[in-house]
């Protein structure tokens, strides 16, 4: 599963973008989004998803159940 950003909660602070090891996070119209095809949930890089760790707003970066679990 990839992560997604709940755009209604995103403050546009950009804290998550530089933390993503896969460059899956991008800005669109003042808020940030995650390209699910690039998101690996940080598996193989970190123990915790870096977007979740960096985001100052709780429950803004969440698992997107529309995508299957990442397979390394």
ABEGO torsion letter per residue (X at the ends): XBBBBBAAABAGAGAAAAABAAGABBBBGGBBBBBAAABAGGBGABABBAAAAABABBGABBBBAABBBBBX
